[in-house]
Amino acid sequence: MTRSFQVDKTTIPIGYAGLVHLYSIAALPHYRNSFLIQGSFHSEKQGFEELYYYPKKYFSKDLGDPFHHIEFAIKHEGINLELLKYAFANLQSEEVEAYVRAHPTSKLARKIWYLYEYLTGKLLNLENAIGGSYTLILDPQEYYTGPLKRSRRHYVDDNLLGNLSFCPLVRRTEKLIAFEEKQLADTAKQLIEQYDSVVISRAVNYLYLKETMSSYEIEREIPDSSRSKRFVEALKKADHLGELSKAALIALQKMIVDPRYANSDYRNFQNYVGSEYRLDMPRLSIEYISPKPDDVPDMMEGLIHCLERMIEGKVHPAIIAATIAFGFVFIHPFEDGNGRIHRFLMHYIFARSKFVPNGAIFPVSAVIVKDMAAYDFLLESFSRPLLNLIKSYTFDQRGELEVKEETATHYRYLDYTHFAEYLFECVEKTICTDFKNELNYMVNYDKAKRYLSEIVDMPDKKMNLFIQFVMQNRGILSIKKREAIFSELSEEEIERMQEIVRSQMIGTTNHV
């Protein structure tokens, strides 16, 4: 059972880092790595990674025994299904059986037993556990959890968010707990109650268009009127979609992309994201490699199952939206439209879970597009480590990519904690800034028009043009516009009308 364990004696990896060292595991990094050192306990944070340094008294056991590292990892570093799966693949069934028999009353041993059979699909030669209290796979104080699935064999309650095909993990960080306590859905409801229903309706109609254009802008595209109209229609139907399904996703993709690139099924080819493809140096253009096509149907089935499981378990809508929307875009199941559907899914989940008031929309994409560097950094927190793992792939003469190794596990069990924190931040900015500003804009716009009509009772269309032109030119109607469109107005009328627009509109959120 004991393995060779030769490392720098001053800093010795333990827990998940110890398993990685012991078996030379190539996996996505765990959020927390632990080490034994000569000095006193301390910790530090580097980006999304946490580093913990323990005096040697914290781990006085055999460093070559994998079960000591597994025990330490689950106790102190949480659950990492990918690393556990790879570690279990290096263990013989007889070793695990011997470990469980040696710890007949241990809840931790029962948890390891359950996870071994769950992740490997191998049934150990062990009698069912006898008596005792049930133990949870995830600590609800540390993780967001799903509805319980009881295993009488192990006396274990599985409260994971998903299943073997797709099982995200989200830790209950201080930041996420603080966001939950803000009750943002109530904030939005209270905000809407302060405004007239007509104002709300007009603001929401504009926000649907704003969200559509922002979603395309994230992908650096400018849609024609037909494509933008179809996406607006899709967003408006989000709360009527019902349960998500493969058929619904395919229909949505057909609705929002160019008909020439619409799919009748999930992709059957390997796709990737690259800034510029060059036949002479293809690897330099790769920014992200999606799962192999054969793995997509199973992952997507798991993602949809996970969505329903989290809704059943009443997980917070922002947690559901982060895991499902980002999980979808990482799977990249279609040739085109993945990014737009990724953001559509956020709205779908918010609407379905009643996180947004009926008929309203939070323009999350509009917040994202204001800081694309933060959005790109978040995506790269997964894509960069992933590219370091996928080594075996080739290109043919047409630039088609083929991945030669097994990669599915890398995509199935991600930690989405930072994605959830990011989405919560976007939602808060949306509700407290963009949504509120848009409602105030409509109120101020109506006041400006009412005051303008007291000076000149002009046609509504022309009054709208006047306001827009003045706002576009920083509070002054240009001489060209005066002569070409508003020649009937006197200088005094224009001056008074400009002042009204400046006082009511300049500085507010605008549509220019």
C-alpha positions in Angstrom: 0.0 0.0 0.0 2.8 2.4 0.8 4.2 4.2 -2.2 7.5 6.0 -2.8 7.4 9.6 -1.7 10.5 11.6 -2.5 10.2 15.4 -2.3 12.0 18.5 -1.1 12.2 17.8 2.7 11.5 21.5 3.5 8.1 21.6 1.8 6.2 18.4 1.6 2.8 18.2 -0.2 -0.1 16.5 1.6 -3.8 16.0 1.0 -4.8 16.5 -2.6 -1.3 17.9 -3.4 0.2 14.8 -1.9 -2.0 12.6 -4.1 -1.0 14.6 -7.2 2.7 14.0 -6.2 2.2 10.4 -5.3 0.6 9.4 -8.5 1.8 12.1 -10.9 -1.8 13.1 -11.5 -2.6 15.5 -14.3 -5.7 17.3 -13.2 -7.1 20.8 -12.8 -5.7 22.4 -9.7 -7.7 22.2 -6.4 -8.5 25.5 -4.9 -6.5 24.7 -1.8 -3.1 23.0 -1.5 -1.5 21.9 1.7 2.2 21.4 2.6 4.2 20.3 5.6 7.0 22.7 6.6 9.6 23.2 9.3 8.1 26.4 10.6 4.8 27.5 12.1 1.3 27.3 10.5 0.4 30.0 8.1 -1.6 30.4 4.9 -1.7 32.7 1.8 -3.7 33.3 -1.2 -2.5 33.6 -4.8 -5.3 34.5 -7.2 -8.0 31.8 -6.8 -5.6 29.4 -5.1 -5.2 29.0 -1.3 -1.9 27.7 0.1 -1.8 26.2 3.6 1.5 25.4 5.4 1.4 23.1 8.4 4.1 22.1 11.0 5.0 18.4 10.7 3.0 17.5 13.8 -0.2 17.9 11.8 0.6 15.0 9.5 2.8 12.5 11.3 1.6 9.5 9.3 3.2 7.6 6.5 3.5 10.0 3.5 3.5 7.1 1.1 0.1 5.8 2.3 -2.6 7.3 -0.1 -5.4 6.8 2.4 -3.7 9.2 4.8 -3.7 11.9 2.1 -7.3 11.1 1.1 -8.4 11.4 4.8 -6.6 14.7 5.2 -8.0 16.1 1.9 -11.6 15.3 2.7 -11.3 16.6 6.3 -9.4 19.8 5.6 -9.6 20.6 1.9 -13.2 19.6 0.9 -14.3 17.4 -1.9 -12.6 17.2 -5.3 -14.2 14.5 -7.4 -11.7 14.8 -10.3 -8.7 14.2 -8.0 -10.4 11.5 -6.1 -11.4 9.7 -9.2 -7.8 9.8 -10.5 -6.5 8.7 -7.1 -8.9 5.8 -6.9 -7.9 4.7 -10.4 -4.5 4.0 -8.9 -5.8 1.9 -6.0 -6.6 -1.8 -6.1 -10.1 -2.8 -5.0 -8.5 -5.0 -2.3 -6.7 -2.0 -0.8 -9.9 -0.1 -0.4 -11.7 -3.1 1.0 -8.9 -3.6 3.6 -9.0 0.1 4.5 -12.8 0.1 5.1 -12.7 -3.1 7.1 -9.9 -1.6 9.3 -12.2 1.3 10.1 -15.6 -0.3 10.8 -17.1 2.6 12.7 -15.6 5.5 10.8 -17.9 7.8 9.0 -15.0 9.1 6.9 -14.2 5.5 5.8 -17.8 5.0 4.7 -17.7 8.2 2.8 -14.5 7.1 1.0 -16.1 3.7 0.3 -19.1 5.4 -1.2 -17.1 7.8 -3.3 -14.8 5.0 -4.5 -17.8 2.9 -5.8 -19.5 6.0 -7.1 -16.6 7.3 -9.1 -15.1 4.0 -10.4 -18.3 2.0 -10.9 -16.7 -0.9 -9.1 -18.6 -2.8 -6.4 -16.3 -3.7 -3.5 -16.5 -7.1 -1.9 -17.9 -5.7 1.3 -21.0 -6.4 3.3 -23.4 -3.5 3.7 -22.7 -1.2 6.6 -24.6 -2.1 9.8 -26.3 0.6 11.8 -24.9 4.0 12.8 -26.0 7.4 11.7 -25.9 8.6 8.1 -23.0 10.8 7.0 -23.3 13.5 4.3 -20.9 13.7 1.3 -20.9 17.5 1.4 -20.9 19.5 4.6 -23.9 21.9 4.2 -22.0 24.5 6.2 -19.2 24.4 3.6 -21.0 23.7 0.3 -24.2 24.3 -1.5 -26.0 21.0 -1.6 -28.6 19.1 -3.5 -31.5 17.0 -2.3 -30.5 13.9 -0.4 -30.0 10.6 -2.2 -29.7 7.9 0.5 -27.3 4.9 0.2 -28.4 2.2 2.6 -25.3 0.2 1.7 -22.8 2.8 3.0 -25.0 4.7 5.4 -24.2 7.8 3.4 -26.5 10.6 2.2 -25.4 11.8 -1.2 -26.2 15.6 -1.4 -24.1 16.4 -4.4 -25.5 19.0 -6.9 -25.3 16.6 -9.9 -24.4 13.1 -11.0 -21.4 11.3 -12.5 -22.0 13.0 -15.9 -21.9 16.5 -14.6 -21.4 17.5 -10.9 -20.4 21.0 -10.1 -19.2 22.1 -6.7 -19.8 25.5 -5.1 -18.3 26.4 -1.7 -20.1 28.6 0.8 -17.6 31.4 0.8 -18.0 34.5 2.9 -18.6 36.5 -0.2 -21.5 34.2 -1.4 -23.1 34.1 2.0 -23.0 37.9 2.1 -24.6 38.1 -1.3 -27.4 35.8 -0.2 -28.1 37.9 2.8 -28.6 40.9 0.6 -31.9 39.4 -0.7 -31.4 40.9 -4.1 -34.7 39.5 -5.5 -36.5 41.4 -2.8 -34.5 44.5 -3.6 -35.6 44.3 -7.3 -39.3 43.7 -6.3 -39.2 46.7 -3.9 -37.6 48.9 -6.6 -40.3 48.0 -9.2 -43.1 48.8 -6.7 -41.9 52.4 -6.7 -42.6 53.0 -10.4 -45.7 53.2 -12.5 -46.5 50.1 -14.5 -46.2 51.9 -17.8 -42.7 53.2 -17.0 -41.7 49.6 -16.0 -43.1 48.2 -19.2 -41.2 50.7 -21.4 -38.0 50.2 -19.4 -38.2 46.4 -19.7 -38.8 46.5 -23.4 -35.6 48.6 -23.8 -33.7 46.3 -21.5 -34.5 43.3 -23.6 -32.9 45.0 -26.6 -30.0 46.2 -24.5 -29.3 42.7 -23.2 -29.5 41.3 -26.7 -27.0 43.9 -28.1 -24.7 43.5 -25.2 -24.7 39.7 -25.6 -23.6 40.1 -29.2 -21.1 42.7 -28.2 -19.4 40.3 -25.8 -18.7 38.1 -28.9 -17.6 41.2 -30.8 -20.5 40.8 -33.3 -23.1 43.2 -34.6 -26.3 41.4 -35.4 -28.7 42.5 -38.1 -32.2 43.5 -37.1 -33.6 40.1 -37.8 -31.1 38.2 -35.6 -31.5 40.8 -32.7 -35.3 40.5 -33.0 -35.1 36.7 -32.7 -32.9 36.9 -29.6 -35.2 39.4 -28.0 -38.1 37.1 -28.7 -36.2 34.2 -27.1 -35.5 36.2 -24.0 -39.1 37.2 -23.6 -40.1 33.5 -23.8 -37.5 32.4 -21.2 -40.1 32.2 -18.4 -42.4 30.0 -20.6 -39.8 27.5 -21.6 -40.7 25.0 -18.8 -38.2 22.3 -18.1 -35.0 22.4 -20.0 -34.4 19.7 -22.6 -32.2 18.8 -25.5 -35.0 19.5 -27.9 -35.5 23.0 -26.3 -31.8 23.8 -26.6 -31.7 22.8 -30.2 -34.8 24.8 -31.0 -33.3 27.8 -29.2 -30.0 27.5 -31.2 -31.9 27.4 -34.5 -33.8 30.5 -33.4 -30.8 32.7 -32.7 -28.1 31.7 -35.2 -27.8 32.1 -38.9 -29.8 29.2 -40.5 -26.7 28.0 -42.3 -25.1 27.1 -38.9 -28.2 25.8 -37.1 -27.8 22.3 -35.7 -30.3 19.5 -35.5 -28.3 17.8 -32.8 -25.3 18.3 -30.5 -22.1 18.7 -32.4 -20.4 15.6 -33.8 -17.0 17.3 -34.4 -14.2 18.7 -32.1 -14.4 22.4 -31.8 -12.2 24.9 -30.1 -11.7 28.6 -29.6 -8.8 30.4 -31.2 -7.8 33.9 -32.0 -6.3 33.1 -35.3 -5.7 29.8 -37.0 -2.4 29.2 -38.8 -1.6 26.0 -40.6 2.1 26.4 -39.9 1.7 27.1 -36.2 -1.8 25.8 -35.2 -1.1 25.3 -31.5 -0.3 29.0 -31.0 -3.9 29.9 -32.0 -5.6 27.7 -29.4 -7.3 29.4 -26.5 -9.8 26.8 -25.4 -10.5 23.1 -26.3 -14.0 21.9 -25.7 -14.9 18.3 -24.7 -14.6 15.6 -27.3 -17.8 15.2 -29.4 -18.5 11.7 -28.1 -18.6 13.0 -24.5 -21.0 15.9 -25.2 -24.4 14.0 -25.1 -23.6 12.4 -21.8 -22.4 15.7 -20.3 -25.4 17.6 -21.5 -27.7 15.0 -20.1 -25.9 15.4 -16.8 -26.1 19.2 -17.0 -29.9 19.1 -17.5 -30.3 16.5 -14.7 -28.1 18.8 -12.5 -30.4 21.8 -13.2 -33.5 19.9 -12.2 -31.8 18.5 -9.1 -30.7 22.0 -7.9 -34.2 23.4 -8.5 -35.7 20.6 -6.5 -33.2 21.3 -3.8 -34.1 25.0 -3.8 -30.5 26.0 -4.4 -30.1 29.8 -4.7 -30.9 30.8 -8.4 -27.6 32.6 -8.8 -25.7 29.5 -7.9 -27.8 27.4 -10.3 -27.3 30.0 -13.1 -23.6 30.2 -12.6 -23.1 26.4 -12.7 -25.5 25.7 -15.6 -24.7 28.7 -17.8 -20.9 28.4 -17.4 -21.1 24.6 -17.5 -22.9 24.9 -20.8 -20.4 27.2 -22.4 -17.5 25.0 -21.4 -19.2 22.0 -22.9 -19.8 24.1 -26.1 -22.4 21.6 -27.6 -23.2 23.5 -30.8 -21.2 24.9 -33.7 -22.5 28.5 -33.2 -24.5 30.4 -30.6 -23.0 28.8 -27.5 -22.1 32.1 -25.9 -25.5 33.6 -26.4 -27.2 30.5 -25.1 -24.8 30.6 -22.1 -26.1 34.0 -21.2 -29.7 33.2 -22.1 -29.6 30.3 -19.6 -28.9 32.8 -16.8 -32.1 34.7 -17.7 -34.0 31.4 -18.1 -33.0 30.2 -14.6 -33.7 33.6 -13.0 -37.2 33.7 -14.6 -38.0 30.1 -13.9 -37.0 30.4 -10.2 -38.9 33.7 -9.9 -35.7 35.5 -9.0 -36.7 38.4 -11.3 -40.1 40.0 -11.1 -42.6 38.7 -13.6 -42.0 40.0 -17.1 -38.8 41.8 -16.1 -35.1 41.1 -17.1 -31.8 41.8 -15.4 -29.4 43.0 -18.2 -26.5 40.9 -16.9 -24.7 41.0 -20.3 -24.7 44.8 -20.2 -22.7 44.6 -16.9 -20.4 42.0 -18.3 -19.6 44.0 -21.4 -18.5 47.0 -19.3 -15.6 45.0 -17.9 -14.6 42.4 -20.4 -11.2 41.9 -18.8 -12.9 40.5 -15.7 -15.1 38.2 -17.7 -12.2 37.0 -19.8 -10.0 36.5 -16.7 -12.8 34.3 -15.2 -13.1 32.1 -18.3 -9.3 31.8 -18.5 -9.2 30.6 -14.9 -10.5 27.3 -16.4 -9.2 27.4 -20.0 -5.6 28.1 -19.2 -5.0 25.2 -16.7 -7.1 23.0 -19.1 -4.8 23.7 -22.0 -1.8 22.7 -19.9 -3.4 19.3 -19.4 -4.5 18.5 -23.0 -1.2 17.5 -24.7 -2.2 15.0 -27.4 -4.1 16.5 -30.3 -3.5 17.0 -34.0 -4.7 19.1 -36.9 -5.5 17.9 -40.4 -5.0 19.9 -43.6 -8.4 21.6 -43.2 -7.5 22.8 -39.8 -9.8 20.3 -38.1 -8.7 19.4 -34.6 -8.7 15.9 -33.1 -8.0 15.2 -29.4 -6.2 11.9 -28.9 -6.5 11.4 -25.2 -9.4 11.0 -22.7 -10.4 14.4 -21.3 -14.0 14.1 -20.1 -13.2 14.1 -16.4 -11.7 17.6 -16.6 -15.0 19.1 -17.6 -17.4 17.1 -15.3 -16.5 18.1 -11.8 -15.5 21.8 -11.8 -15.5 24.0 -8.8 -17.8 26.9 -9.8 -17.3 29.0 -6.7 -15.6 32.0 -8.3 -18.1 31.9 -11.2 -20.9 32.1 -8.7 -19.2 35.0 -7.0 -18.8 36.8 -10.3 -22.4 36.3 -11.3 -23.7 37.5 -8.0 -21.6 40.7 -8.5 -23.1 41.2 -11.9 -26.6 40.7 -10.6 -26.1 43.2 -7.8 -24.8 45.8 -10.2 -27.6 45.1 -12.6 -30.3 45.6 -10.0 -28.8 48.4 -8.0 -27.4 50.3 -11.0 -28.5 49.5 -14.5 -32.1 48.4 -13.7 -32.6 51.4 -11.4 -31.0 53.8 -13.8 -33.2 52.7 -16.6 -36.4 53.2 -14.6 -35.1 56.7 -13.6 -34.3 57.4 -17.2 -37.9 56.7 -18.3 -39.3 58.9 -15.5 -36.9 61.8 -16.4 -37.7 61.3 -20.1 -41.4 61.7 -19.5 -40.8 64.8 -17.3 -38.6 66.3 -20.0 -41.2 65.7 -22.7 -44.0 67.2 -20.5 -41.9 70.4 -19.8 -40.9 70.7 -23.5 -44.6 70.5 -24.6 -45.3 73.5 -22.4 -42.9 75.5 -24.6 -43.7 74.0 -28.0 -46.5 71.5 -28.6 -44.6 69.6 -31.3 -45.3 66.0 -32.6 -44.2 63.2 -30.4 -41.7 61.8 -32.9 -40.1 65.1 -33.4 -39.8 65.8 -29.7 -38.1 62.4 -29.2 -35.6 63.4 -32.0 -34.9 66.7 -30.2 -34.1 65.1 -27.0 -31.9 62.5 -28.6 -30.0 65.0 -30.7 -29.4 67.3 -27.7 -28.1 64.4 -25.6 -25.9 63.1 -28.4 -24.2 66.6 -28.6 -23.7 67.0 -24.8 -26.7 69.3 -24.2 -26.6 71.4 -27.3 -28.6 71.0 -30.6 -26.1 71.3 -33.4 -26.5 74.1 -36.0 -26.8 71.5 -38.7 -29.8 69.8 -36.9 -31.4 73.1 -36.2 -31.4 74.1 -39.8 -32.3 70.8 -41.3 -34.9 69.5 -38.9 -36.0 72.2 -36.4 -35.9 75.4 -38.5 -39.4 76.3 -37.3 -38.2 76.9 -33.8 -36.9 80.2 -32.5 -33.6 80.7 -30.9 -35.3 81.4 -27.6 -37.4 78.2 -27.8 -34.3 76.1 -28.6 -32.4 77.6 -25.7 -35.2 76.9 -23.2 -35.7 73.4 -24.6 -32.0 72.6 -24.4 -31.9 73.7 -20.8 -34.8 71.3 -19.9 -33.0 68.4 -21.6 -29.8 69.2 -19.8 -31.5 69.5 -16.4 -33.6 66.4 -16.7 -31.6 64.0 -18.9 -27.9 64.7 -19.0 -26.1 62.5 -16.5 -28.8 59.8 -16.5 -28.5 56.4 -18.2 -29.3 57.0 -21.8 -29.9 55.1 -25.0 -27.6 57.1 -27.2 
